[in-house]
Amino acid sequence: SRVAIITDTTASIPPELVKQYDIYLVPFNLHLGDHSYREKVDIDIGTGEVYRWIREPKRLVTTSAPAVRTYLEIFKEVSDKTDIIQVITIGR
């Protein structure tokens, strides 16, 4: 049986391991002022640009967990390809 791994982008798994083990990443959300971005899709939090935004006193930077719908979409996609799904997420 094949095992699929699903985690969120807060796991900070190096891209080569994501590819090697075919890990599915669910993007966390980053909110910069009026704009929202999905980590590793629309923006990479590890870039210097994000850290510059965080240091600006007038910019409000927040994060939020992925929507349940996002997880459900990935579960559906993965369940068609595998027998076992292992999900690892950030704790509260």
Summary of the structure (lengths in Angstrom):
residues: 92
radius of gyration: 15.0
end to end distance: 31.3
largest distance: 51.9
contacts: 214
relative contact order: 0.27
helix: 33%
strand: 30%
